[in-house]
Amino acid sequence: MFGSKTTAGKDMAADTGYVPFSVKFITPTYWTYVDLSDNNDGTVRISCNIRTVTGRYEGGDEPVYIHDRHMIDLRNPGQRVIFDDGFTVQGDFTIKLLGYGFTDNERIMELIDKSGNVLALIYREGWFMKGSVMAGNAEADDDMLGVKVKYLEVQCTSASSSLTYSIHSGAMPALGDGEEYLIQLRRVGEVCEVRTVTRNIEAMITAQNA
């Protein structure tokens, strides 16, 4: 049970009384890559909750791989990897992306499902006033323009283009030597969230190979 009491002014009070509520804790179930079960008829059922989504490269020449083939170089105009099957933009999801060397105003990721709904992740660089929410305590890069900030914009557009939802991340941290960005894009209900942290490239490769 939970109750609250609010007092406003000298002789005014509001009391909600006791309001019942309940809490339910759910432990998510994680399958292994492949789950086997005996059907008791001489057969075995094989189940898997993981779907592999394979991308295809576009950009003319053969793709260039870097960092011992753990990353693909898409910095030249027209180069991209397309994933257009095996997923939907609708519903809740979490996407994680590793990369660096992005170009201003470039769409670094775009999801288009079979219904034509589009979710785009765009890299931006913009000027903000020193001391603003985006610039924080960073020193001004230009006396007139202020602080140059790197950030990400998320655009969600319906198939009919009648509805566009746009948000942006906070300022992206500066990269050190041998570092890359780990970008997490998450959708829960109708709300999207994007955040960025830095990671050491070699450490991430070691973790992926473990």
MDTraj code that builds the backbone (N, CA, C; nanometers):
import mdtraj as md
import numpy as np

residues = "MET PHE GLY SER LYS THR THR ALA GLY LYS ASP MET ALA ALA ASP THR GLY TYR VAL PRO PHE SER VAL LYS PHE ILE THR PRO THR TYR TRP THR TYR VAL ASP LEU SER ASP ASN ASN ASP GLY THR VAL ARG ILE SER CYS ASN ILE ARG THR VAL THR GLY ARG TYR GLU GLY GLY ASP GLU PRO VAL TYR ILE HIS ASP ARG HIS MET ILE ASP LEU ARG ASN PRO GLY GLN ARG VAL ILE PHE ASP ASP GLY PHE THR VAL GLN GLY ASP PHE THR ILE LYS LEU LEU GLY TYR GLY PHE THR ASP ASN GLU ARG ILE MET GLU LEU ILE ASP LYS SER GLY ASN VAL LEU ALA LEU ILE TYR ARG GLU GLY TRP PHE MET LYS GLY SER VAL MET ALA GLY ASN ALA GLU ALA ASP ASP ASP MET LEU GLY VAL LYS VAL LYS TYR LEU GLU VAL GLN CYS THR SER ALA SER SER SER LEU THR TYR SER ILE HIS SER GLY ALA MET PRO ALA LEU GLY ASP GLY GLU GLU TYR LEU ILE GLN LEU ARG ARG VAL GLY GLU VAL CYS GLU VAL ARG THR VAL THR ARG ASN ILE GLU ALA MET ILE THR ALA GLN ASN ALA".split()
xyz = np.array([
    [0.0847, -0.1192, 0.0000],
    [0.0000, 0.0000, 0.0000],
    [0.0880, 0.1239, 0.0000],
    [0.0385, 0.2273, -0.0608],
    [0.1148, 0.3505, -0.0716],
    [0.0200, 0.4676, -0.0543],
    [0.0603, 0.5667, 0.0222],
    [-0.0213, 0.6857, 0.0397],
    [0.0640, 0.8097, 0.0387],
    [0.0047, 0.9223, 0.0024],
    [0.0788, 1.0479, 0.0020],
    [-0.0115, 1.1585, 0.0523],
    [0.0503, 1.2585, 0.1127],
    [-0.0228, 1.3708, 0.1681],
    [0.0484, 1.4984, 0.1292],
    [-0.0247, 1.5901, 0.0720],
    [0.0324, 1.7155, 0.0253],
    [-0.0312, 1.8320, 0.0990],
    [0.0511, 1.9216, 0.1470],
    [0.0025, 2.0407, 0.2156],
    [0.0361, 2.1628, 0.1330],
    [-0.0624, 2.2444, 0.1035],
    [-0.0422, 2.3659, 0.0238],
    [-0.0997, 2.4846, 0.1000],
    [-0.0160, 2.5790, 0.1291],
    [-0.0624, 2.6952, 0.2039],
    [-0.0766, 2.6639, 0.3510],
    [-0.1523, 2.7446, 0.4198],
    [-0.1601, 2.7330, 0.5658],
    [-0.2657, 2.6359, 0.6114],
    [-0.3831, 2.6374, 0.5431],
    [-0.4951, 2.5576, 0.5910],
    [-0.5489, 2.4615, 0.4847],
    [-0.4700, 2.4319, 0.3826],
    [-0.5167, 2.3443, 0.2744],
    [-0.4332, 2.2168, 0.2730],
    [-0.5001, 2.1039, 0.2631],
    [-0.4301, 1.9760, 0.2574],
    [-0.5046, 1.8800, 0.1665],
    [-0.4319, 1.7951, 0.0970],
    [-0.4906, 1.6936, 0.0099],
    [-0.4276, 1.5599, 0.0443],
    [-0.5103, 1.4597, 0.0633],
    [-0.4625, 1.3270, 0.1027],
    [-0.5178, 1.2234, 0.0051],
    [-0.4303, 1.1459, -0.0577],
    [-0.4761, 1.0440, -0.1534],
    [-0.5331, 0.9209, -0.0841],
    [-0.5074, 0.9068, 0.0450],
    [-0.5421, 0.7823, 0.1101],
    [-0.4469, 0.6732, 0.0665],
    [-0.4812, 0.5505, 0.0927],
    [-0.3950, 0.4388, 0.0533],
    [-0.4388, 0.3855, -0.0824],
    [-0.3423, 0.3752, -0.1701],
    [-0.3674, 0.3266, -0.3055],
    [-0.2944, 0.1944, -0.3228],
    [-0.3661, 0.0842, -0.3480],
    [-0.2974, -0.0445, -0.3637],
    [-0.2216, -0.0524, -0.4959],
    [-0.1055, -0.1174, -0.4935],
    [-0.0318, -0.1447, -0.6157],
    [0.0468, -0.2734, -0.5968],
    [0.0845, -0.3330, -0.7059],
    [0.1594, -0.4585, -0.6986],
    [0.2829, -0.4488, -0.7852],
    [0.3851, -0.5249, -0.7501],
    [0.5102, -0.5289, -0.8235],
    [0.5339, -0.6718, -0.8710],
    [0.5678, -0.6855, -0.9973],
    [0.5943, -0.8171, -1.0532],
    [0.7343, -0.8185, -1.1130],
    [0.8163, -0.9087, -1.0710],
    [0.9522, -0.9220, -1.1226],
    [0.9564, -1.0387, -1.2205],
    [1.0094, -1.0122, -1.3379],
    [1.0169, -1.1144, -1.4420],
    [1.1628, -1.1424, -1.4746],
    [1.1995, -1.2666, -1.4714],
    [1.3338, -1.3070, -1.5119],
    [1.3280, -1.3533, -1.6567],
    [1.3916, -1.2806, -1.7485],
    [1.3839, -1.3197, -1.8895],
    [1.4514, -1.4540, -1.9137],
    [1.3946, -1.5270, -2.0076],
    [1.4478, -1.6575, -2.0432],
    [1.5375, -1.6441, -2.1651],
    [1.6600, -1.6885, -2.1535],
    [1.7542, -1.6842, -2.2644],
    [1.7802, -1.8270, -2.3122],
    [1.7582, -1.8492, -2.4389],
    [1.7903, -1.9780, -2.4963],
    [1.9368, -1.9837, -2.5341],
    [1.9827, -2.1063, -2.5491],
    [2.1123, -2.1224, -2.6125],
    [2.0928, -2.1016, -2.7626],
    [2.1998, -2.1047, -2.8381],
    [2.1878, -2.0873, -2.9820],
    [2.0929, -2.1902, -3.0426],
    [2.1039, -2.3165, -2.9973],
    [2.0170, -2.4235, -3.0469],
    [1.9656, -2.5026, -2.9274],
    [1.8343, -2.5269, -2.9244],
    [1.7724, -2.6013, -2.8158],
    [1.7168, -2.7326, -2.8727],
    [1.7528, -2.8425, -2.8115],
    [1.7098, -2.9744, -2.8583],
    [1.6101, -3.0338, -2.7599],
    [1.5037, -3.0959, -2.8134],
    [1.4060, -3.1624, -2.7270],
    [1.3605, -3.2926, -2.7929],
    [1.3411, -3.3931, -2.7101],
    [1.3019, -3.5259, -2.7580],
    [1.1507, -3.5305, -2.7767],
    [1.1054, -3.5664, -2.8959],
    [0.9611, -3.5770, -2.9231],
    [0.9030, -3.7120, -2.8815],
    [0.9879, -3.8006, -2.8279],
    [0.9452, -3.9331, -2.7803],
    [0.8839, -4.0189, -2.8903],
    [0.9181, -3.9897, -3.0139],
    [0.8699, -4.0733, -3.1247],
    [0.9839, -4.1071, -3.2202],
    [1.1053, -4.0989, -3.1673],
    [1.2213, -4.1277, -3.2497],
    [1.2754, -4.0073, -3.3235],
    [1.2175, -3.8904, -3.2982],
    [1.2646, -3.7676, -3.3633],
    [1.3053, -3.6665, -3.2573],
    [1.3845, -3.5703, -3.2996],
    [1.4315, -3.4638, -3.2115],
    [1.3907, -3.3295, -3.2699],
    [1.3366, -3.2434, -3.1880],
    [1.2981, -3.1091, -3.2314],
    [1.4137, -3.0122, -3.2057],
    [1.4509, -2.9373, -3.3080],
    [1.5580, -2.8389, -3.2973],
    [1.4952, -2.6991, -3.3033],
    [1.5177, -2.6185, -3.2000],
    [1.4600, -2.4839, -3.1933],
    [1.5704, -2.3806, -3.1767],
    [1.5499, -2.2643, -3.2337],
    [1.6462, -2.1548, -3.2218],
    [1.5710, -2.0235, -3.2289],
    [1.6023, -1.9301, -3.1383],
    [1.5342, -1.8002, -3.1380],
    [1.6218, -1.6903, -3.1977],
    [1.7232, -1.7304, -3.2707],
    [1.8154, -1.6331, -3.3297],
    [1.8053, -1.6400, -3.4815],
    [1.7836, -1.5255, -3.5432],
    [1.7789, -1.5175, -3.6883],
    [1.8984, -1.4357, -3.7364],
    [1.9716, -1.4893, -3.8278],
    [2.0860, -1.4183, -3.8838],
    [2.0383, -1.3259, -3.9951],
    [2.0762, -1.1999, -3.9848],
    [2.0429, -1.1017, -4.0880],
    [2.1718, -1.0702, -4.1624],
    [2.1781, -1.1062, -4.2884],
    [2.2990, -1.0903, -4.3677],
    [2.2872, -0.9687, -4.4579],
    [2.3894, -0.8835, -4.4542],
    [2.3886, -0.7644, -4.5385],
    [2.4582, -0.7897, -4.6712],
    [2.4320, -0.7019, -4.7661],
    [2.4993, -0.7086, -4.8951],
    [2.5671, -0.5748, -4.9229],
    [2.6843, -0.5820, -4.9796],
    [2.7662, -0.4633, -5.0028],
    [2.7316, -0.3984, -5.1365],
    [2.7253, -0.2647, -5.1362],
    [2.7105, -0.1867, -5.2584],
    [2.8150, -0.0763, -5.2570],
    [2.8745, -0.0488, -5.3713],
    [2.9741, 0.0577, -5.3758],
    [3.0782, 0.0400, -5.4831],
    [3.0491, -0.0483, -5.5804],
    [3.1417, -0.0624, -5.6918],
    [3.2466, -0.1679, -5.6687],
    [3.3642, -0.1280, -5.6266],
    [3.4762, -0.2200, -5.6098],
    [3.4515, -0.3169, -5.4943],
    [3.5434, -0.4090, -5.4792],
    [3.5352, -0.5040, -5.3688],
    [3.5456, -0.4297, -5.2355],
    [3.4740, -0.4752, -5.1322],
    [3.4817, -0.4079, -5.0019],
    [3.6205, -0.4166, -4.9408],
    [3.6576, -0.3141, -4.8675],
    [3.7872, -0.3096, -4.7997],
    [3.7648, -0.3348, -4.6515],
    [3.8291, -0.4399, -4.5993],
    [3.8161, -0.4729, -4.4576],
    [3.9392, -0.4230, -4.3823],
    [3.9164, -0.3770, -4.2591],
    [4.0244, -0.3259, -4.1760],
    [4.0176, -0.3925, -4.0387],
    [4.1224, -0.3691, -3.9585],
    [4.1313, -0.4262, -3.8241],
    [4.1125, -0.5784, -3.8289],
    [4.1962, -0.6436, -3.9118],
    [4.1961, -0.7893, -3.9209],
    [4.0580, -0.8413, -3.9603],
    [3.9950, -0.7700, -4.0550],
    [3.8653, -0.8076, -4.1128],
    [3.7495, -0.8022, -4.0147],
    [3.7651, -0.7306, -3.9062],
    [3.6550, -0.7140, -3.8115],
    [3.5672, -0.5939, -3.8462],
    [3.6148, -0.5071, -3.9353],
    [3.5381, -0.3895, -3.9742],
    [3.5498, -0.3699, -4.1247],
    [3.4477, -0.3052, -4.1822],
    [3.4491, -0.2739, -4.3242],
    [3.4603, -0.1229, -4.3408],
    [3.5414, -0.0788, -4.4367],
    [3.5640, 0.0633, -4.4603],
    [3.4592, 0.1144, -4.5603],
    [3.3705, 0.2035, -4.5137],
    [3.2629, 0.2581, -4.5968],
    [3.2743, 0.4095, -4.6091],
    [3.3969, 0.4622, -4.6045],
    [3.4138, 0.6072, -4.6019],
    [3.4063, 0.6723, -4.7399],
    [3.4148, 0.5954, -4.8464],
    [3.4040, 0.6541, -4.9791],
    [3.2575, 0.6732, -5.0174],
    [3.2250, 0.7778, -5.0935],
    [3.0861, 0.8039, -5.1333],
    [3.0244, 0.6838, -5.2055],
    [2.9009, 0.6548, -5.1726],
    [2.8278, 0.5471, -5.2388],
    [2.8472, 0.4099, -5.1791],
    [2.9392, 0.3960, -5.0840],
    [2.9624, 0.2656, -5.0226],
    [2.8641, 0.2434, -4.9084],
    [2.8060, 0.1261, -4.9050],
    [2.7134, 0.0940, -4.7958],
    [2.6901, -0.0561, -4.7902],
    [2.6409, -0.1010, -4.6761],
    [2.5979, -0.2391, -4.6574],
    [2.4487, -0.2351, -4.6293],
    [2.3717, -0.3133, -4.7049],
    [2.2261, -0.3094, -4.6960],
    [2.1754, -0.4360, -4.6279],
    [2.0920, -0.4174, -4.5263],
    [2.0206, -0.5264, -4.4602],
    [1.8720, -0.5009, -4.4858],
    [1.8105, -0.5780, -4.5743],
    [1.6719, -0.5485, -4.6121],
    [1.5789, -0.6685, -4.5962],
    [1.6182, -0.7647, -4.5135],
    [1.5322, -0.8801, -4.4923],
    [1.5585, -0.9374, -4.3541],
    [1.4539, -0.9984, -4.2963],
    [1.4710, -1.0679, -4.1694],
    [1.4483, -0.9823, -4.0466],
    [1.3877, -0.8637, -4.0597],
    [1.3630, -0.7788, -3.9436],
    [1.2426, -0.6890, -3.9716],
    [1.1946, -0.6227, -3.8668],
    [1.0902, -0.5232, -3.8798],
    [1.1278, -0.4022, -3.7966],
    [1.0909, -0.2838, -3.8439],
    [1.1193, -0.1614, -3.7692],
    [1.0181, -0.1429, -3.6580],
    [0.9048, -0.2087, -3.6679],
    [0.8006, -0.1959, -3.5673],
    [0.8336, -0.2798, -3.4449],
    [0.7774, -0.2406, -3.3291],
    [0.8006, -0.3142, -3.2065],
    [0.9269, -0.2687, -3.1349],
    [0.9535, -0.3281, -3.0184],
    [1.0698, -0.2919, -2.9382],
    [1.1949, -0.3611, -2.9920],
    [1.3080, -0.2919, -2.9840],
    [1.4332, -0.3520, -3.0274],
    [1.5499, -0.2732, -2.9709],
    [1.6676, -0.3334, -2.9743],
    [1.7938, -0.2679, -2.9387],
    [1.8967, -0.3018, -3.0458],
    [1.9614, -0.1999, -3.1006],
    [2.0650, -0.2179, -3.2020],
    [2.1943, -0.1567, -3.1493],
    [2.3058, -0.2283, -3.1649],
    [2.4358, -0.1752, -3.1271],
    [2.5250, -0.1706, -3.2497],
    [2.5961, -0.0608, -3.2643],
    [2.6773, -0.0354, -3.3826],
    [2.8146, 0.0145, -3.3400],
    [2.9198, -0.0415, -3.3998],
    [3.0562, 0.0022, -3.3739],
    [3.1110, 0.0720, -3.4976],
    [3.1794, 0.1858, -3.4794],
    [3.2374, 0.2531, -3.5946],
    [3.3046, 0.3833, -3.5575],
    [3.3707, 0.4421, -3.6556],
    [3.4357, 0.5718, -3.6378],
    [3.4595, 0.6321, -3.7754],
    [3.5054, 0.7582, -3.7791],
    [3.5348, 0.8241, -3.9055],
    [3.4124, 0.8617, -3.9846],
    [3.3019, 0.8960, -3.9168],
    [3.1782, 0.9293, -3.9857],
    [3.1878, 1.0659, -4.0548],
    [3.1054, 1.0838, -4.1584],
    [3.0997, 1.2086, -4.2341],
    [2.9783, 1.2889, -4.1919],
    [2.9945, 1.4187, -4.1749],
    [2.8864, 1.5055, -4.1309],
    [2.7650, 1.4928, -4.2226],
    [2.6471, 1.4829, -4.1604],
    [2.5173, 1.4733, -4.2295],
    [2.4987, 1.3438, -4.3082],
    [2.5807, 1.2465, -4.2806],
    [2.5703, 1.1180, -4.3498],
    [2.4810, 1.0224, -4.2709],
    [2.3979, 0.9475, -4.3419],
    [2.3171, 0.8431, -4.2780],
    [2.4080, 0.7219, -4.2563],
    [2.4438, 0.6981, -4.1318],
    [2.5352, 0.5875, -4.1046],
    [2.4592, 0.4559, -4.0883],
    [2.3277, 0.4634, -4.0713],
    [2.2456, 0.3427, -4.0686],
    [2.1048, 0.3798, -4.1099],
    [2.0433, 0.2931, -4.1895],
    [1.9051, 0.3141, -4.2316],
    [1.8347, 0.1800, -4.2361],
    [1.7236, 0.1678, -4.1648],
    [1.6438, 0.0460, -4.1633],
    [1.5136, 0.0721, -4.2367],
    [1.4841, -0.0117, -4.3353],
    [1.3594, -0.0012, -4.4103],
    [1.2940, -0.1390, -4.4088],
    [1.1772, -0.1506, -4.3453],
    [1.1137, -0.2816, -4.3397],
    [1.0224, -0.3023, -4.4609],
    [0.9587, -0.4197, -4.4669],
    [0.8775, -0.4547, -4.5825],
    [0.7566, -0.3642, -4.5997],
    [0.7146, -0.2975, -4.4921],
    [0.6009, -0.2055, -4.5010],
    [0.6422, -0.0677, -4.5503],
    [0.7723, -0.0430, -4.5603],
    [0.8204, 0.0866, -4.6067],
    [0.8488, 0.1860, -4.4965],
    [0.8384, 0.1435, -4.3693],
    [0.8739, 0.2310, -4.2583],
    [1.0261, 0.2448, -4.2530],
    [1.0738, 0.3659, -4.2257],
    [1.2174, 0.3937, -4.2313],
    [1.2657, 0.4468, -4.0967],
    [1.3761, 0.3931, -4.0499],
    [1.4439, 0.4457, -3.9317],
    [1.5874, 0.4761, -3.9740],
    [1.6273, 0.6013, -3.9600],
    [1.7602, 0.6436, -4.0042],
    [1.8392, 0.7003, -3.8871],
    [1.9682, 0.6672, -3.8826],
    [2.0613, 0.7210, -3.7836],
    [2.1611, 0.8090, -3.8582],
    [2.1634, 0.9385, -3.8236],
    [2.2399, 1.0375, -3.8991],
    [2.3449, 1.1006, -3.8085],
    [2.4670, 1.1077, -3.8603],
    [2.5762, 1.1715, -3.7866],
    [2.5745, 1.3214, -3.8164],
    [2.5807, 1.4025, -3.7116],
    [2.5750, 1.5476, -3.7264],
    [2.6918, 1.6137, -3.6533],
    [2.7310, 1.7286, -3.7038],
    [2.8231, 1.8180, -3.6344],
    [2.7614, 1.9576, -3.6377],
    [2.7472, 2.0187, -3.5201],
    [2.6832, 2.1496, -3.5142],
    [2.7482, 2.2394, -3.4103],
    [2.7154, 2.3670, -3.4187],
    [2.7698, 2.4662, -3.3263],
    [2.6696, 2.4985, -3.2171],
    [2.7181, 2.5022, -3.0927],
    [2.6325, 2.5307, -2.9783],
    [2.7022, 2.6315, -2.8872],
    [2.6196, 2.7070, -2.8186],
    [2.6721, 2.8097, -2.7282],
    [2.7461, 2.7451, -2.6108],
    [2.8582, 2.8028, -2.5741],
    [2.9342, 2.7533, -2.4599],
    [2.8472, 2.7571, -2.3342],
    [2.8476, 2.6475, -2.2587],
    [2.7675, 2.6375, -2.1377],
    [2.6271, 2.5846, -2.1616],
    [2.5891, 2.5618, -2.2876],
    [2.4573, 2.5061, -2.3171],
    [2.4542, 2.3577, -2.2817],
    [2.3351, 2.2989, -2.2878],
    [2.3215, 2.1575, -2.2540],
    [2.4085, 2.0709, -2.3434],
    [2.4127, 2.0999, -2.4717],
    [2.4902, 2.0196, -2.5663],
    [2.6405, 2.0432, -2.5512],
    [2.6797, 2.1681, -2.5297],
    [2.8230, 2.2013, -2.5227],
    [2.8833, 2.1699, -2.3866],
    [2.8027, 2.1784, -2.2816],
    [2.8529, 2.1517, -2.1475],
    [2.9614, 2.2500, -2.1073],
    [3.0673, 2.1993, -2.0467],
    [3.1775, 2.2843, -1.9998],
    [3.2935, 2.2923, -2.0985],
    [3.2713, 2.2449, -2.2202],
    [3.3783, 2.2467, -2.3195],
    [3.4172, 2.3896, -2.3563],
    [3.5448, 2.4083, -2.3857],
    [3.5924, 2.5395, -2.4275],
    [3.5455, 2.5688, -2.5697],
    [3.5201, 2.6970, -2.5971],
    [3.4718, 2.7366, -2.7284],
    [3.5778, 2.7117, -2.8353],
    [3.5341, 2.6561, -2.9485],
    [3.6235, 2.6366, -3.0622],
    [3.6330, 2.7623, -3.1477],
    [3.5343, 2.8479, -3.1348],
    [3.5306, 2.9723, -3.2109],
    [3.4623, 3.0788, -3.1253],
    [3.5204, 3.1983, -3.1205],
    [3.4663, 3.3033, -3.0349],
    [3.3243, 3.3422, -3.0740],
    [3.2931, 3.3340, -3.2024],
    [3.1608, 3.3741, -3.2497],
    [3.0626, 3.2566, -3.2539],
    [3.1087, 3.1404, -3.2977],
    [3.0190, 3.0265, -3.3185],
    [3.0006, 2.9413, -3.1930],
    [3.0980, 2.9397, -3.1053],
    [3.0869, 2.8618, -2.9825],
    [3.1599, 2.7297, -2.9893],
    [3.0933, 2.6217, -2.9485],
    [3.1540, 2.4891, -2.9377],
    [3.1010, 2.3997, -3.0491],
    [3.1912, 2.3335, -3.1202],
    [3.1499, 2.2388, -3.2233],
    [3.1257, 2.1029, -3.1592],
    [3.0052, 2.0520, -3.1749],
    [2.9632, 1.9303, -3.1061],
    [2.9255, 1.8227, -3.2079],
    [2.9692, 1.7005, -3.1812],
    [2.9291, 1.5849, -3.2614],
    [2.8121, 1.5156, -3.1915],
    [2.7099, 1.4799, -3.2678],
    [2.5942, 1.4127, -3.2082],
    [2.5234, 1.3298, -3.3146],
    [2.4248, 1.2526, -3.2732],
    [2.3493, 1.1667, -3.3631],
    [2.2030, 1.2072, -3.3643],
    [2.1424, 1.1988, -3.4800],
    [1.9987, 1.2242, -3.4944],
    [1.9304, 1.0957, -3.5392],
    [1.8162, 1.0671, -3.4795],
    [1.7354, 0.9511, -3.5173],
    [1.6071, 1.0030, -3.5823],
    [1.5800, 0.9570, -3.7035],
    [1.4580, 0.9933, -3.7749],
    [1.3770, 0.8679, -3.8033],
    [1.2508, 0.8666, -3.7603],
    [1.1591, 0.7566, -3.7891],
    [1.0480, 0.8108, -3.8789],
    [1.0336, 0.7534, -3.9964],
    [0.9358, 0.8016, -4.0931],
    [0.8448, 0.6873, -4.1347],
    [0.7130, 0.7111, -4.1335],
    [0.6181, 0.6086, -4.1755],
    [0.6243, 0.5891, -4.3258],
    [0.5663, 0.4780, -4.3723],
    [0.5714, 0.4460, -4.5151],
    [0.5076, 0.5540, -4.6007],
    [0.4052, 0.6198, -4.5485],
    [0.3360, 0.7246, -4.6242],
    [0.4044, 0.8606, -4.6102],
    [0.5100, 0.8663, -4.5287],
    [0.5835, 0.9907, -4.4993],
    [0.4960, 1.0943, -4.4292],
    [0.3828, 1.0479, -4.3746],
    [0.2919, 1.1403, -4.3061],
    [0.3320, 1.1639, -4.1613],
    [0.4191, 1.0798, -4.1090],
    [0.4593, 1.0916, -3.9689],
    [0.6100, 1.0770, -3.9589],
    [0.6754, 1.1777, -3.9026],
    [0.8197, 1.1730, -3.8814],
    [0.8501, 1.2040, -3.7355],
    [0.9286, 1.1181, -3.6744],
    [0.9670, 1.1310, -3.5344],
    [1.1172, 1.1517, -3.5316],
    [1.1631, 1.2575, -3.4682],
    [1.3062, 1.2891, -3.4707],
    [1.3560, 1.3234, -3.3309],
    [1.4669, 1.2635, -3.2922],
    [1.5325, 1.2961, -3.1658],
    [1.6827, 1.3034, -3.1925],
    [1.7581, 1.3587, -3.0989],
    [1.9033, 1.3548, -3.1129],
    [1.9675, 1.3164, -2.9808],
    [2.0863, 1.2645, -2.9909],
    [2.1613, 1.2217, -2.8741],
    [2.2225, 1.3425, -2.8051],
    [2.2864, 1.3180, -2.6929],
    [2.3711, 1.4195, -2.6330],
    [2.5016, 1.4278, -2.7101],
    [2.5909, 1.5137, -2.6652],
    [2.7198, 1.5290, -2.7324],
    [2.7982, 1.3987, -2.7266],
    [2.8550, 1.3611, -2.8398],
    [2.9378, 1.2403, -2.8451],
    [3.0747, 1.2698, -2.7846],
    [3.1281, 1.1792, -2.7037],
    [3.2604, 1.2031, -2.6456],
    [3.3696, 1.2015, -2.7521],
    [3.4802, 1.2663, -2.7212],
    [3.5933, 1.2674, -2.8149],
    [3.6596, 1.1307, -2.8164],
    [3.7077, 1.0902, -2.9328],
    [3.7772, 0.9626, -2.9465],
    [3.9259, 0.9786, -2.9185],
    [3.9822, 0.8842, -2.8441],
    [4.1261, 0.8804, -2.8241],
    [4.1905, 0.7902, -2.9277],
    [4.3203, 0.7782, -2.9230],
    [4.3920, 0.6909, -3.0159],
    [4.3460, 0.5461, -2.9987],
    [4.3162, 0.4804, -3.1098],
    [4.2762, 0.3404, -3.1057],
    [4.1369, 0.3171, -3.0531],
    [4.0512, 0.4196, -3.0533],
    [3.9160, 0.4055, -3.0012],
    [3.8121, 0.4168, -3.1129],
    [3.6943, 0.3644, -3.0843],
    [3.5798, 0.3734, -3.1745],
    [3.4548, 0.4026, -3.0920],
    [3.3467, 0.4335, -3.1618],
    [3.2196, 0.4584, -3.0934],
    [3.1380, 0.3296, -3.0845],
    [3.0793, 0.3083, -2.9682],
    [2.9768, 0.2057, -2.9504],
    [2.8447, 0.2800, -2.9376],
    [2.7597, 0.2647, -3.0388],
    [2.6325, 0.3357, -3.0446],
    [2.5205, 0.2381, -3.0131],
    [2.4335, 0.2752, -2.9210],
    [2.3177, 0.1922, -2.8880],
    [2.1900, 0.2681, -2.9223],
    [2.1126, 0.2092, -3.0103],
    [1.9815, 0.2634, -3.0475],
    [1.8756, 0.1700, -2.9926],
    [1.7859, 0.2249, -2.9114],
    [1.6866, 0.1417, -2.8446],
    [1.5478, 0.2006, -2.8649],
    [1.4521, 0.1141, -2.8909],
    [1.3125, 0.1567, -2.9009],
    [1.2293, 0.0774, -2.8022],
    [1.1526, 0.1478, -2.7192],
    [1.0600, 0.0865, -2.6243],
    [0.9255, 0.1563, -2.6430],
    [0.8274, 0.0817, -2.6880],
    [0.6980, 0.1434, -2.7178],
    [0.7114, 0.2380, -2.8353],
    [0.6726, 0.3615, -2.8133],
    [0.6823, 0.4624, -2.9187],
    [0.8011, 0.5559, -2.8979],
    [0.8890, 0.5231, -2.8042],
    [0.9997, 0.6124, -2.7692],
    [1.1326, 0.5509, -2.8120],
    [1.2145, 0.6295, -2.8807],
    [1.3496, 0.5867, -2.9194],
    [1.4523, 0.6579, -2.8324],
    [1.5629, 0.5898, -2.8080],
    [1.6723, 0.6457, -2.7294],
    [1.8030, 0.6089, -2.7966],
    [1.8950, 0.7050, -2.8063],
    [2.0255, 0.6764, -2.8657],
    [2.1327, 0.7324, -2.7737],
    [2.2356, 0.6552, -2.7493],
    [2.3468, 0.7020, -2.6675],
    [2.4774, 0.6455, -2.7221],
    [2.5861, 0.7122, -2.6896],
    [2.7158, 0.6778, -2.7467],
    [2.8227, 0.6777, -2.6388],
    [2.9074, 0.5756, -2.6413],
    [3.0235, 0.5690, -2.5540],
    [3.1441, 0.5312, -2.6403],
    [3.2631, 0.5435, -2.5853],
    [3.3840, 0.5054, -2.6578],
    [3.4351, 0.3702, -2.6086],
    [3.4956, 0.2977, -2.6992],
    [3.5531, 0.1675, -2.6662],
    [3.6870, 0.1527, -2.7385],
    [3.7802, 0.0807, -2.6767],
    [3.9071, 0.0505, -2.7395],
    [3.8852, -0.0562, -2.8469],
    [3.9332, -0.0303, -2.9679],
    [3.9074, -0.1206, -3.0801],
    [3.9647, -0.2593, -3.0541],
    [4.0895, -0.2664, -3.0126],
    [4.1522, -0.3961, -2.9913],
    [4.0841, -0.4738, -2.8796],
    [4.0392, -0.4029, -2.7748],
    [3.9703, -0.4690, -2.6640],
    [3.8369, -0.5273, -2.7121],
    [3.7658, -0.4548, -2.7999],
    [3.6391, -0.5042, -2.8515],
    [3.6605, -0.6257, -2.9413],
    [3.7661, -0.6247, -3.0222],
    [3.7947, -0.7395, -3.1080],
    [3.8279, -0.8628, -3.0232],
    [3.9047, -0.8428, -2.9171],
    [3.9397, -0.9525, -2.8281],
    [3.8144, -1.0092, -2.7623],
    [3.7232, -0.9213, -2.7198],
    [3.5993, -0.9661, -2.6557],
    [3.5112, -1.0440, -2.7534],
    [3.5071, -0.9993, -2.8798],
    [3.4262, -1.0684, -2.9803],
    [3.4836, -1.2053, -3.0143],
    [3.6139, -1.2194, -3.0030],
    [3.6777, -1.3467, -3.0361],
    [3.6771, -1.4442, -2.9198],
    [3.6439, -1.3944, -2.8020],
    [3.6488, -1.4789, -2.6812],
    [3.5434, -1.5895, -2.6880],
])
top = md.Topology()
chain = top.add_chain()
for i, resn in enumerate(residues, 1):
    res = top.add_residue(resn, chain, resSeq=i)
    for name in ("N", "CA", "C"):
        top.add_atom(name, md.element.get_by_symbol(name[0]), res)
traj = md.Trajectory(xyz[None], top)
